[in-house]
Amino acid sequence: MAVRRVGTWKDAARRLADASAAALLPGGAGLFGILRLVDGYLFPQEAVVLYRLARDLPGEGEIVEVGSYRGRSTLCLASGIRDRGRGRIVSVDPHVYRSEQELRENLAHFDLADRVEVRVEPSLTAARSWDRPLRAVFLDGSHEEEDVAADVAAWIPHLGRGGILLLHDATPLSRYPGPVRVAARTFRDGTMFDATGTVGSMAWGRREGGKGDWRPGAPGAALADRLLRRLKALRS
C-alpha cells in the first residue's frame, strides 16, 4: 500500500531534511523512510526518542498515544515495539480530520499494522474504559489548555511505576501555550515524578517508584535542541 503524498515541494523537502537529520542520531537510520514519506509535526530528535522509548523503556505494559493524525509518531513508536520484539502501541484519536484511513494505510505500508491497536474515539472515552497497565503515555491531542489538563488527569492513574508521561508541544520550542502551562504544573510535582526533562518540544516525567534510572533521550538530541533554539531566535 502506497503512502499518500500531500503538500508542496517544500513539504517534501522538509520531510527529507527531517529524515536525514534523524538518520545522524543513534537509532534514527531505521526511521528514514517513515520521516521522508509521512507528513506530520515531529522534530527529528523527537522521532528518535519515541523509537528508543518504545524499544528500551523497562517494564511491561502497553504504550498509549493520544493524537495520531497520519501516523508519523505512531510509526516511530511502532518501529521501537517491533525491534523490542513484544508489546503494542494503542493509537487513540477521534480522527476529526478524517485521517483514520491514511493512518491505517501508512501502518500497512511499513508493515506495522499488527503492532498498533487503532481506537477511533476521544481520549477521555478511551481512558475511562482503560483496564491495562501502561509503561508510557504520549499526549499529542487537543492543545487547548483545559483539554491537555484533562488528558493528563485521565491517563496518569493508568501509568505504572517508572512509566513515562510525555507531552508534545510543551516546551518553549512550541507555539502552543496550553501544553507548556500544563507541563509546567504537572512536572512541578516532586512526589509523583522522580525525574523530568525535555527533548525538542516534548516535556516528560518519570513516575516515581520504578526500578532503574531510564530516561527519554538520545545521543545528539541535546545538540539538535540547541540548534532549533538558535534557529527560532534568529526567526523572531
ZINOR-V667361 format. One record per run of one state. SS is the DSSP state (h for helix, s for strand, l for the rest). FROM is the first residue (numbers start at 0). LEN is the number of residues. If there is no record, write none. Layout:
{{SS:FROM:LEN} {SS:FROM:LEN}}
//
This chain:
{{l:0:8} {h:8:15} {l:23:5} {h:28:9} {l:37:6} {h:43:13} {l:56:5} {s:61:5} {l:66:5} {h:71:13} {l:84:4} {s:88:4} {l:92:7} {h:99:10} {l:109:3} {h:112:3} {s:115:4} {l:119:3} {h:122:6} {l:128:5} {s:133:6} {l:139:5} {h:144:12} {l:156:2} {s:158:9} {l:167:9} {h:176:10} {l:186:6} {s:192:7} {l:199:2} {s:201:6} {l:207:13} {h:220:15} {l:235:1}}
//
